[in-house]
């Protein structure tokens, strides 16, 4: 039974905690946050140990895995402390705003014989996994163009306003656009060139980047608008013989022969690209737990890809 602790009981942890609790071979044993009010909702649980001190949690608990859901600027400090105690670490993205920290955390993991993974969610989402399958297989010919977007209003709910502080969050490039850029590097490798445009104000941030590859390009946009624009995430990729699009919450394949397939519908959809109901957060945490349990390398999220993404993001700032 793997013993897991979570540090940082903010918004994203509310997706991680139930995913851990659903695993039969995992015991979620400890939660930590400096804010007692964030822990109060778990006080009636006899199975969870609650801490307002991270050092105390590490001292008292015998954890196999630490799940870091803290603000970005706190990731590396807490990851290093845990790994130096022999604890495997999965950390929310981005690992840091500093490129040198990538080598620091992975070196620490290697030196202490533990595993480290950055939780890049899109790699574990069925709607994006199917796009990678289609691109990798070449079943619809070469990729000609693509577009990806993540749009919404500026988050005003973050603790201490840290998300609106560029020095601590990196704003839209590091907190939001990183999802799409990471998926591009994971699926297509590093781009040859990028052409960015950005409109940044004190109360909003918008980014548009065209990434150019050898024989195709991908146009991207990400925003924290000042206005309460509803969050949307979408993509559209044009292959020689089909278009695959995630729009309006549906993943649709438009084939050259005129056939239109909703990939979440099992009928008439090829089995290898059919979307099954799935929990992306559960997928990524399950993957990391299996790597720890089976002592397998974390191959799905590689150090060199994490470093490449961070280096590209730093060029946008």
HUWOSUL-V280016 format. One line per field, one symbol per residue. phi: phi as a letter, one per 40 degrees, with the letter a starting at -180 (. if undefined). psi: psi as a letter, one per 40 degrees, with the letter a starting at -180 (. if undefined). burial: 1 if it has 24 or more other ideal C-beta (glycine too) atoms within 12 Angstrom, else 0. A space follows every 50 residues. Layout:
phi = ???
psi = ???
burial = ???
This chain:
phi = .ccbbbbgbbccccccdcccccccbbbcbabbaccccccccbcccccbcb bbbccccccccbccbbbcbcddcbdcdcccdccccgbcbbbccccacbcc cccccccccccbgbbbaccccccbcdcccccccccccgcbgccbaaabaa bacccbccdggcccbdcbbgfddccbcddccccccccbgcccabbcbabb bcbaabbbbbbbbdbabbcbaaabcccccccbbaaabbbcbabbbbaggb bbbbcdcgcbbccccccgcddcbccbdabcccccccccdcccccfbcccc bcdcccccccccccccc
psi = hhhhihhggadddedddddddehdehhhdiihiehdddedeedeheehhh iehdddddddigidhhhhfiideedddddddddeefhihhhiiidiehdd dddddddddddefiihhhggddeehddddddddddddedfaihdiiiiih iaihheeihefddehddddeaddddddddddddddddeahidiihihhhh ideihhhhhhhhadfiihhiiiigidifhihihiihhhideihhhhhfei hhhhideehhhheehdhehhdeehhihihddddddddddddddefiigdd giddddddddddddee.
burial = 01111111110110111011101001011111110001100100000111 10010011001011111111111111111111101011111111111110 11011101100001111111111111111111111000010010011111 11111001100111000111111111111111111111011001010101 00011111111010011111111110000000111111100111110000 11111000001110000000001110000111111111111100000101 10101111111111011
